[in-house]
Amino acid sequence: MTAAPAIPLRAKSTSGVDAWVLRVATVLLAAMLAVGLVLPLATMLVKSFQDSRGAFIGLANFASYVSTPALVGSVYNTLFIAVVVTILTVTMAFLYAYALSRTCMPGKGFFRIVAMIPLLAPSLLSALALIYMFGNQGFMRGLLLGQSIYGPIGIVIGLVFAIFPHVFIILSAALSLSDKRLYEAAEALGASKLRTFVTVTLPGAKYGLVSASIVAFTHSITEFAIPKVIGGQFDVLATDVYKQVIGLQNFEMGAVVSVALLVPAAGACVIDRLVQRRQVAMLTTKTVPYEPKRHPFADRIAFAYCGGVAFLILGIMGVAAFGSFIKFWPYDLSFTLRNFQFDLYAGGGWKAYVNSLQMSLWIAVVGTAVVFFGAYLVEKTQEQRAARRAVQVLAILPMGVPGLVLGLSYIFFFNAPGNPLNVIYGTMAILVVSTIVHYYTVTHLTAVTALKQLDPEFEAVSDSLKSPRLRTFWRVTMPICVPAILDISVYFFLNAMTTVSAVVFLYSVHTNLASISILNMDDAGEYAPAAAMAMVIVATCIGVRLLHALLTRRLHRRTQAWRQR
């Protein structure tokens, strides 16, 4: 007799206290995302149609915006910078990723590490280094042939440095999924290297190129710190928002400029989502992984190119590090630790750094718990279908909201008279909430990806054994997903340490942050202490990354041993 085929188990709806908890948790998560994102943005949109007294004036603010040449010029400047930065960054990162994945050049591990270094630094660091290099007293200012670094040149170089690792990660992943058979077929047909590149390599990486371009474009539009530090008189939309709110106290016009900033950023994210839906699988069970062959000349060219890019990245980091230890640039280059005595300068002292650590730890713990459990509710439960769909939509929306826009919308919403949530305004809590919301999308997608890899039969078996879902979540789901949980927590921590735009409108005297202190010291002309604080943040991020690597390796052995069987 042949054995009867196994019938796959299907998860059933839970019941009792367990189901009630899951329902309440799903509804609460949807409500939290609505309060943390939708209501503030709606309040900001309403504010753009009001005057300073709160009276409705229709499109008068928008008419005033369009009739102001300086403000309209910022739109052109922003788009110009975004296009130039996107072209340069995508081209450089693609060639860098291509060299690492398609040649046999030496030192690939080293070059991959170097490419990730900008992720560990606040974006202001590159602007400060460029001032030391090409500013009025810069030791390389002659290379600009009379042009000033304070303007589009400085903004473009700073943005390329800051955005490069984000684009490289996407393109590196796109080029890693290649089928060796396609290249063998092209070679058998006598296709030249150039024709193979155009007809095989580029089409295979087209979705990665589109995603990388949109990421670079969006980051360029929404970046605030670099244009603020090195932009000079070259205004962009992000700095316009800051000037209208902080400089002129014109909150209504700040809301209008925020809407102008929100439209292209959100539009780019929508295009990215549409493109991803059309993407087809590049890796199948029949795929033969591509293995590059040795070509001495091509390998040397690739090594030289990657060496040049790595030299630029390390050079910018090195100049910032050097500037943090000198007495007075460029007249007294002697070594000093006085720049690290932050209590002597305008940035808020070491208290700002302690605040950043405290905020980052809260975000890493609370944010990871909310995001992962929220992704579990969406992906692995059947309760409250409408609420789960709402969470799915709301979890994606932060990707298209610039940090400055989110921060300004929090002012309008949480500082409104009569709002019971006003108690968190000006406290550490609002910084934690805004930063979690700002970086929610990437972490949510990471958690969902990890949960999708788990067979639904885990929950089905749990239901059949009448074991509570929450027990299964705690004893099975979480241990299996430990690597993803650690990735989410370190992502939250690093971004919380380096962020500026999401919190620049929300910090108070008692909640000043290290990244904000760099901005304040730069405004006061204290460049060396600003560089010193930036390097302290870099050292902290490097330490956290090393700790993350050690924890990942140790916990992987304890919780992922089943993968080795």
N, C-alpha and C positions, 0 to 999 in steps of 0.2 A: 504494500500500500504506500502510496506517495503522501507526503505530508501536505496538509492543507496550507495554501499560501497565507502568509501573515497579513492580517488586516491592520492597516495603520490606525493608530489611535488618534482621536480628534479631541481637542480641548473643548471642554464644556464650560458654560458660564458658571462662575463660582457663586456660592450662596452664603447666607449667614453673615456673621461679623466680618469675615474676610472680604466678601463682596461689597459690603457697605463701606469699608475702609477704602477699597480701590475706587469706588464711585466718588466718594467725597474727595479723595486725593486728586482724581482726574479733574473734577470741577474746580477745585482750588487752584490747580496748576494753570488751567485755562484763565481763571480770574486773575491770577498773579501776573501772567504774561500780558493780559489786557491792561491791567493797572500800570505795569512797568513799561508798556510800549504804546498801545493803541490810544489810551486816554491822554497821555502827555502829548503825543503827536497831534491828536485832534484839537487839544487845547491850543497848541502852537498855531495850527492852521486857522482857528477862530481868531486868534490874536492878530493875525496878519490882516484881517478885515476890520480891525477896530482902531480907534485913535488912543491917545495916551490916557483918556478918561474912561476907556472901555466902551465907548459908543460905536455902534456899527456904522462904517463909512464906505462899505462896498469895496470897490477896486481902487480907491483913492491912493492907498499905499503902493499898490503895484504900478499905478500911473506915475507916481512920484519916482519910483525906482527906475522905470523905463526912461523918464525924462532927465535922469541924472547921468551925464556922460561917464563920470568916473566909475559909477557902479556898473553900468552896462559894459564898460571896458574891461571890468574884472571877469565878466563871462568869457570874453574873447581870450583874455590872458590865461584863464583856467583851462579852457579847451586846447589852446595852443600848447601849454605846458604838458597837458595830459597826452596829447598825440605824440609829441616829441619824446617824452619819457617812455611811452608804451613802445614805440618803434625801437628806441635804443635798448631798453631793458630786455624786451623779448628777443631781439637779435643777439645780444650778448649772452643771455642765458641759454638760448637754443644752441649756439655754437659751443658753449661751455658744457652743456649736458650731452651734446652730440660727441664731443671729444672724449668724455668720460665713458660713454656707453658704446661707442662704435670704433674705438681704437684700442690698441694695446699699450698706450703710453704708461709710464711708471708714475707712482705717487697718487693713484686715484683716490685712495682713502684720505690722504692729506688734503687734496683739493676739495673733496666733498665737505670736510669739516670746515675749511676756510669759507666756503660758500654760505654756510649757516651762521657765521659769526655775526653779521648784522642783526639777526633775530634777537641777539642777547643784549643789544644796546638800544637806548632810547634814540628816536630818530633825530633828536637835536644834536647828538654826538657828531654826526657827519657834518652838520652846519658849522659847529664850533671848529672842527678840524679844518674845514675849508677856509674859515676866517684866518686861522694861523698860517695856512699855506698860501692863500691868494688875496688876503685882505690888504688893507692899506699898508700894514707893516709885515705882510707875508713874505716868506723867504722864496716863494715861487711866483710872485705876482707878475714877473716879467713874461711868463709863459702865456698870459692872457692878451698880449699884444695891445695893451692900453685899455682893454675892456675891464669892466668892474665885475667882481664876483657877487656884489650885492644886487641881485636882480635875477633875470631868467637863467643865466648861466649857472649861478650857485644853486638855484632851486632845482634845476634839471640834474646836476651832478649829485646833489644830496638825495634826491628822490630815487635816482638809479641805484645808488648805494643801499638805500633802505628797502627798496622793493625787490632787488635782485634775488634774494633767497626765496621769496614767495613764488616768483615766476620760475626759478630753477627747479623747485620741488615739483611743480606741475609738469614741466617739460621733461624732467628726468623720468617721471613715472610714465609719461606718454611714450617716450623713446624706449623704455625698457620692455614694452609689450610688442615685440616684433617677431614675425614668423620667418625663420631662416629659409623656408622653402621659397618664399617670394624672391629673395635675393638670389637663390640658386637658379630659379627660373629666369630671372633677368640676365644673369651671367651666361646661362645656356643659350639665350636668344641673342647674345652679343651686345647687350646694351652697355653703353659707357657708364662710368661712375656718375657723371653728372645726370645722365638720363635716369639712372636708377634712383638717384637722390630725388629727382623731381617727380617721378612716377610711382615710387614705392615708399620712400622715407617720409616725404611731406604729406601725402594722403593718409598715411598711417598715423601721423601725429597731428592731423588737422584739428581734431577736437581739443587736444591739449593746447595747441596754439591759440585757438579761440578763447578757451578758458583763461590761459595765461595773459592774453591781451586784455581781456575784460578785468582781470584782477589788477593788472598794472594801471589800466585806465581809471578804475574806481579808486585805487589807492592814491593816484596822482591828484584826482579831483578833491578828495576828502582830507588829504594831509594838511595839517595846520602848523605844526611846530617848525618844520623846515622853512616854509615861506615866511613865518613870523620872525625867525632869527636872521635869515640871510636874504630875504626878499627885497629889502630896501624899499624903494618907492613903487615896486612892481606888485600891484595888488592883485589878489585872487579872491575867489568867493569865500574861502575859509577864513582868510584874514579880514575880509569885509564884515563877516558875522561878528568876529571878535571886536573890531573897531566900533561897530554900531552899538554893541551891547556894553562893552567895558569903557570905550573911549567917549562915546557920545550919549550913553544911557538911553539910546533910542531903541527900545525893545520891539516896537512895532515894525520898524524897518529891519531890525535883526531877524524877526520872524519871516519877513518877505524874502530876504537874502537866503535864509535857511531853506525856504521852499524852493528857491532857484538852485540851491546846492543839492537838495534832496532829489529833484527830478532826474538829472543825468545819472546820479549814483544808483538810484532805484531802477532806472531804465536799463542800465548796464547789467544789473543783477538779474532782471527779468529775462534779458536776452541770453544770459549764461544758463539759466534754468531751462529755457526752451532748447538751446543747443544740446545740453546734456540729455534731454529726453530723446533726441534723435541719434545719440551715440549708440553704436552697436558694439557687441563684444569683439575685442581684438585678440583675445586669448581663449582658445578652445582646447578640447581634449586632444586634438590632432596637431596642435601647434608644436613646432620644433623651435626651441629657444635660439635666438640669434647669438652667435659667438664670433666676435671680431677676429680677423686674421692680422698677423703682424705685417705691417708695411713701414719699414724704418723711416722713410721720408715723411709720410703722413703722421706717424707717431711723434716725430720730432716737432712737426708743425703744431700738433695738438698740445703737446707739452709746453711749447713756447707760449701759445695763446693762453692756456690755463694758468701758466706761471705769471703772465702779465696781468690777468684779472686778479689773481690771488695777491700779487704785489700791490695793486691798487687798493684792495680791501684791507690788507694788513697795513698798508701805508697810512690810510686814513685813521685806522684804529691806533697805530703807533704814534702819529702826530698828536692825537687827542690825549693819549697816555703821557707823552712827553710834556705837553702843555700843562698837564695837571701837577707836575713836579717842579716847575720853574718859578722863579720869583717875579720877574717882570718882563714879559715878551715885548720886543726882541732885545731889550737893552741889558737885562741882567738874566742870563740863562743858568745861573747857579741853582743847585738842587735845594729844595725846601719842602717841608711837610706842612707849612703854614696854610696852604690852600685847602687842606683837609680839616682845618679848624672852622667848620661851617658856622659855628655860633658867632663868628666875627663878621659874617657877611649877610647879604640881604635875602638869602634863600630860605631862612627859617631854621637853620642849624641842623644838628643831628636829629632833632625831634621830627623833622620832615622825613628823614630816612626811616626812623622807627615807625612813623605812621604808615609809610609805604609797605614796610614789612608786615605790620599788623593787618592792613587792608588786604594785601596779597594772600596772606594765610587764611583770612576769613573767606575770601573769594574762592581760593583753592578748595577749601573744605565745604562751604555752603553751596558754592556753584556746582561743584562736582556731584554732590548729593542730589541737588534739585534736577540737574540736567540728566543724570543717569537714571534716576527713578522716574523722571518724566518720560524719557525715551522708552523705559520699560512699560509704562502705562500705555503709551501709544502703540508699541510694537507687539506686546505680549499679553494684553488683556482684551476682553470683549465688552467691558463695562462702559456705559455712557458714550455711545458712538459719536454723538454730536460734539461732546466735549473733547473727545480724542481728535476729531477732525479739526476742531478749532485750535488745539495745541499744535497739530501738524503744520497748519498755516502760520500761526503766530511764531513758531520756532524758526521759520525761514525768513520772516520779515526783517529781523535786525541786520541781516547781511546787507541790505540796501539802505540802511540808515547811518549817515556819517555821525561820528562821535560828537562833533560840535552841535549838530542838530538835535541829537538826543539830549545833550546836556542843557541846551536852551529850552527845550520842551519840558524838561524836569523843573526848571525855574518857574515856568508859567503854571504848571500843574500843581506841584507840591508846595509852592509858595503862595498859592491862591488863598484868599481869605475864606474861611469856612471849611476848608478841606481838612478832615480829621487826620490825614496823613502828614499834615504840616509839621508834626512833631519830629519827623526824621530830617527835615530840611536843615542843612548846616551841620549835620552829624556824620560820623563815619558810615552809618547805615546807608545813607543815600549814595555815597561813593561806591559801596559794595553792590548795591542794587543796580546802579547805572552801569557799572563795569560788567557785571554778570549778564545783563541784558545785551550790552554792546557786543559781547563775544559769544552769545548764546548759540548762534547758528552753527558755527564750525564744531563746537563741542557736541551739540545735539546730533549732528550728522555722524560724528565719530562714534557716539554711543549707539545710534541706530545701526550703523554698519556692523559693529561688534555683536549686537543682539540678533541681527539677521542671520548670522552664522550659526546660531543655536537652533537645533531642530525643535519645532513646535511640540514634538512628542514629550519633551521634558515637562511641559505644563499639562499635557494630556495624561501622562502617568501620575503626576501629582494629583490631578482631579480624580482619577480612577481610584487612587489610594486614599482619597478624602483628606489629603494633606493640604493645609492652608497655602495659598499662593505666596503669601509673604514669607513663609518658612522656606519654600522652594527658592524664592528670590534671594534670601539671605544665605542659604546653604549651598545652592547650586549655581544660580546665575551670576552672582557677584564674584565668587572665586574663579569661575571660568573667565570672566571679563576683567580680571585684575589688570592685565596690560593696558587695556583701553581706559580703564578708570585712572590709572597712573598718568597716561598720556593727557587725559582731560585736565587733571589737576595741575600738572606742570605747565600746560598751555595757559590755563587761567592765571597761574602765579606769574609767569614771565610777562604776559601782556599787562597784568595789573601793575607790575613794577615799572614798565616802560611807557604806559599810556599817558597821553597829555590831553588830547582832544575830548575824551569822554568825561573828564573830570575838571577841566579848566574853569568851567562856570559854577561848579558845585562845591569846591573846597572852601573852608573857612580858616580863620586864624588858627584854630585849634586842630584842624585836620589838613594842614598843608602837607604836600607830598614831595618826595624826592624829585620826581620828574618835573613838577611844577616849580620847585626851587631852582632848577636849572634855568627855566624860563625867566624867573624873577632875577636871578643873578646876571643873566645875559642882558636884561633890560637895564640893570644898574652898571653895566660895563665891566663886571667882574668875571672875565672869561676864564681865567685859570681856576678859580673855585668851581665855576660851572662845569668845566671839563673834569675836575676832580670828582664832583658828585656823579657825573656820567660814568666815570670809571668805577666808582663804588657800586653803581647799579650793575655794570657789566660783570664785575667780580662776583656779585651776589648771584646773578643769573647763571654764570658759569658753575658756581658751587652747587646751585640747585639742579642744574643739568647733570652734573656728576653724581649727586646724591640720587637723582632719578634713575640714572643708569645702574647704580649699585642696587637700589631697591628693586628695580625691574628684574635684574638678574637673580637676586636672592628669592624674591617672591615667585618668579617664574619656575624655579626649581621646586618650590613647595606646593604651588597651586596648579602648575601646568604639566606635572609629570605624566599625566595621562596622554599628552600629545606625543610622547616618545615611544609609546607602545605600538 
